[in-house]
Amino acid sequence: MPTFGRAMLEHWLLDPQYTYLNHGTVGAPPRRVLDAQQAVRDTIERQPSRFILRELAFEQPAPWRPASRLREAIEPVASLLGSKADDLVFVSNVTSGLNAVLQSLPLTPGDEVLVTDLGYGAITFAAQAATAARGASVRIVEMPFPLRDPQAVVDTVTAALTARTRLVVIDHNTARTALLLPVARIAAACRARGVPVLVDGAHAPGAIALDIPALGVDWYVANLHKWAYTPRPCGVLWAAPARQAILHPPVTSWGHGRGYLGEFEFVATSDPTAYLAAPEAMAIIAEWGLPAILSYIQQLAWNAGQLLTTRWGTALDTPREMIGSMVTVPLPAAAGATDDDATQLRLALLTEDTIEVQLHAWRGRLWVRVSAQVYNDIADIERLAAAVERRIACR
Ligand SMILES: Cc1ncc(COP(=O)(O)O)c(C=O)c1O
């Protein structure tokens, strides 16, 4: 068992001169996973057409292979997610997987897709584009703020459902506010009203314990390249068996009409190496131990919230059950309040204090979102606290 903390940086290529508190934004694969990806690339390049045309995708396993390369690679990923391998396909990222579901929905004029104001902007755009194309529309539900009780999310979503609601899109772990939303409870409430649920789980695998089928949702899309240590880009789409037949990938290719697995695995020429390196990422998670990883990163995120709010005299209005591997903390009012203030402070932290952290303006003040990974420790958070204090003193 490794000891988590700064010494773990030896497993990453991350520049040790920087305090990296932004794992959630685009992830960072460990060295071993990148080596495994390179090994896959080397294997492909020995016989590229044999690998890509005859070994890669579903239905393709040549007589010399027991299963296709993609089906083999998805097996350990399915274990991490509590899923059956047959319900799971690789997609390049959560955006393309969510687009697949949104574009596949049989919408008609007047129908509504419900999203929340905590959702990721690009996904709201995707929902708007997919609905507008068919005369339907998106309703953006405003969540109570601050969110002190997860039940308030369930109640707000439920109250916004109408006879025209055809889909609810909900984040498992929100991007800016870093809140864990009660997806299973929302799904139960929507199911009782006959409304299917699509989950944006961009930050979930590797950051929280997951059993996707147990959530009772209809579709779940996630990134593995953020918290599950795979190379970029690597996402997965899970569909409940009854919801698979309608699905098509956003780009139509040779898989058209070949069923769920065929549709998503014959997707023209692409680079499959990130997907095929996923088993190495899953092996690392198994070696270090998922419970140990989750307990360390979630505790560090919580401690970061406590430390920063204490140091800065601000408040974390969030119950512990809504915090995963990231925490979003308000800065003191003296740090500024505008987008410009956020950009300047973020840049100064990066270029002068060598701290990479997500920082943004929202609801009239600045917020910092701290990601906690096994290579971080509380000293990183103390560095951030002190650097922000120094910057405020110089304003
Ligand atoms: C909640 C959420 N959804 C979607 C995305 C988009 O991820 P990607 O660009 O990998 O598709 C992000 C990225 O940070 C996110 O935080």
The ligand as a Gaussian input file, in Angstrom:
#p B3LYP/6-31G(d) Opt

LIG

0 1
 C      -19.982000      18.302000     -15.120000
 C      -19.214000      18.257000     -16.411000
 N      -19.824000      17.831000     -17.527000
 C      -19.178000      17.759000     -18.708000
 C      -17.851000      18.118000     -18.805000
 C      -17.179000      18.026000     -20.138000
 O      -16.169000      17.061000     -20.148000
 P      -15.472000      16.650000     -21.515000
 O      -14.895000      17.908000     -22.092000
 O      -14.433000      15.653000     -21.135000
 O      -16.517000      16.072000     -22.407000
 C      -17.167000      18.580000     -17.683000
 C      -15.756000      18.969000     -17.773000
 O      -15.144000      19.450000     -16.850000
 C      -17.873000      18.650000     -16.450000
 O      -17.268000      19.098000     -15.340000

